[in-house]
């Protein structure tokens, strides 16, 4: 049985650097999420500090996990 997953792209900032954390978007496919991930600027470019962008899986039961 296939589960109905979504993929959330998030920016994880740095409280010491003042870089914000926020969801970039929620996508139906991993391919769409990867495209948004690739297009999102680095936190050094956008906010001048440390941080990173990640893709999380939102499972059918609304639990969140990492892509593997």
C-alpha positions as CSV (number, residue, x, y, z in Angstrom):
1,X,0.0,0.0,0.0
2,X,1.5,3.4,-1.1
3,X,1.2,6.2,1.4
4,X,0.2,9.7,0.5
5,X,3.4,11.7,1.4
6,X,4.1,15.4,0.9
7,X,7.5,17.1,1.0
8,X,8.2,20.3,2.9
9,X,11.2,22.5,2.1
10,X,12.3,24.5,5.1
11,X,15.0,27.1,5.7
12,X,16.7,26.5,9.1
13,X,18.3,29.7,10.3
14,X,20.7,30.7,13.1
15,X,19.5,32.6,16.1
16,X,23.0,33.9,16.8
17,X,23.4,35.2,13.2
18,X,19.9,36.5,13.0
19,X,19.0,34.3,10.0
20,X,15.3,33.4,9.9
21,X,13.7,29.9,9.9
22,X,10.6,29.4,7.8
23,X,8.8,26.9,5.5
24,X,9.6,27.5,1.8
25,X,6.7,25.4,0.6
26,X,5.0,22.0,0.6
27,X,5.1,19.9,-2.5
28,X,3.4,16.8,-3.8
29,X,6.5,15.1,-5.2
30,X,10.1,14.8,-4.2
31,X,11.1,16.1,-7.6
32,X,9.1,19.4,-7.0
33,X,10.7,19.7,-3.6
34,X,14.2,19.2,-5.0
35,X,13.5,21.9,-7.6
36,X,12.4,24.4,-4.9
37,X,15.5,23.3,-2.8
38,X,17.8,24.0,-5.7
39,X,16.3,27.4,-6.4
40,X,16.3,28.7,-2.8
41,X,19.3,31.0,-2.2
42,X,21.8,30.1,0.5
43,X,21.3,31.9,3.8
44,X,24.7,33.6,3.2
45,X,23.3,35.1,0.0
46,X,19.9,36.0,1.3
47,X,20.5,37.0,4.9
48,X,24.3,37.1,5.4
49,X,24.6,34.4,8.0
50,X,24.7,30.7,8.7
51,X,21.8,28.3,8.0
52,X,20.7,25.6,5.6
53,X,17.7,24.4,3.6
54,X,16.3,20.9,4.1
55,X,13.6,18.7,2.7
56,X,11.3,16.9,5.2
57,X,8.7,14.3,4.5
58,X,5.2,14.8,5.8
59,X,3.7,11.4,6.1
60,X,0.0,10.6,5.7
61,X,-0.5,10.6,9.5
62,X,1.1,14.1,9.6
63,X,4.3,12.9,11.2
64,X,7.5,14.4,9.9
65,X,10.6,12.5,8.9
66,X,13.7,12.9,6.8
67,X,14.2,11.8,3.2
68,X,16.5,8.9,2.9
